Amino acid sequence: MSVALAALDAVVRVSGPQGKRTIPFAEFHRLPGERPDLDTTLAPGELITAVDLPPQLFARHLKYLKVRDRASYAFTLVSVAAALQMDSNTMTSARIALGGVAHKPCRATATEQALVGQPLDRSTMQRAAALAV
């Protein structure tokens, strides 16, 4: 679910000893750095109370795909969450996030930007795939 939330620019609401705050999902997971024992930016004692999603601009064109070595393993080799906003056959906005390729969900922002204004066809998707890799 983290990959899909990253693609949709979700916001995490938390509550803790210091009060309430919001965390943009892009900042929720952290890289190991000096503290590999911490996966998120949650402070001690904080709990997630809600996850807010943006308005449903992508409701008609959403897809999540998870690739595993074998169906019996839960570990994902790679996953992708993609959401497109369309005007006829032209992409007006795109959100793409990848999982299993980094320590935290990774947005494919260069690919997103390259899709805007382009038709949804095989050639465009091949260029987008090459950029994402």
N, C-alpha and C positions, 0 to 999 in steps of 0.2 A: 504494500500500500504506500510505502514511502516514495517510491518512484513516481507513482501517479500523483501524489500530493506535491512533489517537487515540480512536475510538469504543469500543474494547475496553479502554481504560486499560492499555495495555501498559507494560512497564518495560524500558528499554534498559540492558544491562550493558556496561560499557566497561573497558578495561585500558590503562594508559599508564605513563609515567615515574614518576608519583606513586602508582601502585598501581591497585587495582580500585575501581570505584564503580558505583552504579546511578543512573539518571536516569528519573524518571517521564516517560512520553511527552509529557504536557502541557507539560513543561518542556524537552523535547529541542530543538524548533525555537524560534528566537527572532525577535523583530521587528527590523527594520533598525536603528532608533535611531541611535546614534552610530557604529555599525560595520555598515554595510550589506553589507560583504564577508563577514560571518559569518552563516551560515544556521542553525547549530546551537550548542548549548552545549558541544560537544566541546572539550576543552583541546588545545593543541598536543601531538602525539604520541599521542593517544588513539585507540584502535580499538574499534569495536563488536565484542563477542565473542558476544553473545547478545541475543535479544529474548524476554522472558517475557510470556506471556499469562495472564490470570486463568483460574480454573476455567471449564469449558465450560458456563456457565449459559445461554448464548445459542445453543447449537449448532443448535437446530431452527428458529430464526427470525432469520436473517441475510440481509442484502441489500446489495450494492454496485452503484451505478449511476453511470456517467460519461457526461456529455453533451458532445459535441464538435460544432463547426460542420460539419465534414465528416469522414468516416471516414478520409480520407487524412492528416489532421492529428493529431499526437499530443497537441497542447495541449488541455487540458481547460477547457471554459467553466465547468462546475460539476460537482461530484461529491458523492455522499452515501453514507455507510456507516451502516446502521441495524441495530440488534440489539435484539430484544425478548425478554423472559422472560414467559411466559404461564402463567396458571392458567385453563384452559378458554378462554373468549373474553375474559378480562380481563388487561390488561397489568400485571404486577407490578413490572417494571423495564424501563427503556429506555435505550439509548445511541445517540446520533446525532452524527455528525461531518460537517462540510461541507468540501469542498476547492474551490479555484479562486475563493473569495470573499474570501480574506484572504492575507496573506503566509505563514501557516502553517495547518495544519488547525485548524478551528474547531469546538468542541463546541457543540451547541445545547442547553445545559443547561435553559433555561426550557421548551423543548419537551419534553425528557425528563421533567421534573417534572410537566408538565401531562398526560402520557400515563398516568402511574402510577394504577392503580385504574379506568381507563376501559376501555370495551369496544373491541374492534378492529372499528370500523365506519366507514362513509364520513364521517359527521358528525365523529367524533373525528379522523380523518385530515385533514379540511379545516381544523379548528381548529389542529391541529399544524403543518400547512403554513404557515398564516398566522403563527403564532408564529415559525417558523424564518426566515421572510423578514424 
